[in-house]
Amino acid sequence: MTTTAKTLSRAGLIILMAGQLLPLIDFSIVNVALASIAESLHASHIQLELMVAAYGVSFAVCLAMGGRLGDNFGRRRLFILGVWVFGIASLACGIASSINGLLFARAVQGVGAAMIVPQILATLHVTLTGRRHSFAIGLYGAIGGLAFVLGQVLGGFLVSGDVAGLGWRSVFLINIPVCLGILIFARVWVPESRSEHPANVDWPGTFVLAAALLCLLIPVSLGPEYHWSWPFIVMLLGVIPLLYAFWNIEKHQENRQRFPLMPPRLLRLHSIQFGFILAIFMFASWSGFMFSVALTFQSGLGKSPLESGNAFIMLGMAYFVGSLFTARISNRIGKLNTLFLGCALQIPGLLGLAWTFYHFWPNIGITTLLPTTLFIGLGQSFIVGSFFRIGLSEVASKDAGAGSAMLTTIQQAAFGLGSALLGSIAYQIFDITQSHKIAISTTLCAEVCLMGTLVIFGLIYRRKLHHI
């Protein structure tokens, strides 16, 4: 249960939505600054991948913990603390003088993001009802989907504008005034709320899951560069026993009637299982797509950050339009069929984009990309719109919070790992062929394989999820 909270005002909703945009935009805003960062800090392609992945992994690992702390100590309090952490880390990113300092600050940014995001949805649930609640949840979903594309466009504008000679540093420093605005007004307009029954934080589960993700992330990022020497193979093999240990820890926590990070009883649900599969394949593909295409525009085609960011405008518009109709289509044809429709649009779009890069290189511009990015954005809106609808379809109301936290944790982890995985593929192909057009075309085809695998799993789970 949750303590009674005042009704959230329109001004309070704006503050929460601004808080949501901060961490989500920061996933993609750095993509258009990658070439500038590499030149300024002498960063390798591996360090660039890690800079994106470190944020996603720390975000994912700390997400459930952030939600639990908000329930226990006050959601507004944790929201404000998270904005402080995120703002200070953004400042550290903006003034970083070395790539290692930037990597550390990005990881801290992820921790701040994990403190911010869970408080937003929980506050909406306990402070709004009826039509206002429905409107706020719809706005929450729309902003979450658009943030990736908005980040690319805004990042391109900031880096190309070179305000006060800051260059790539502006993509981090722009967070500072936003954080200050939120900190000034959050105490006035966002009501406080907390759970009446404080729950423990699953520290053992959190640390073991973090270890498993790091043992996966580091070899994926660094293994090819070091010719898969034995330390990376050992780390990769260590993922299996770590996940087994994580499962046992979660069962132990559940048997003692505590609150595990990922309750095993929910992991046995087919909808949650497929939700995990959907998150791993789709969100990894999405973050890898944004990373590799943005880097190709800058390093391969020599485009400016502004041109790189603007290349995603049609994709963003198509996503926005599609998101307006996702609920209606889902109600008419079903959640799984909406997912398949999204894949049926996105897979040809990705293949068409691979063909476009290969055959029109180097004459690639917004108009050249328009047809394929339209399909990709529209398909992505249907897929993202199906994610929570499918994943939570078998979850009881009393477990909705835990189920959402589990799915969001895997979602954010996939965001972090996707850039490392597909980024490594792009760089390895480039090292072999010395051709950017072959590298990006092959990477997009690899993404098609991931999406095709998702469709296969969808067909396998179709009978198990026939009710949706």
Salt bridges, closest charged atoms under 4 A:
ASP26 OD2 - ARG106 NH1 3.48
ASP71 OD1 - ARG75 NH2 2.97
GLU225 OE1 - HIS45 NE2 3.68
GLU254 OE2 - ARG265 NH1 3.13
GLU394 OE2 - HIS467 NE2 3.67
ASP399 OD1 - ARG265 NH2 2.57
ASP399 OD2 - LYS398 NZ 3.37
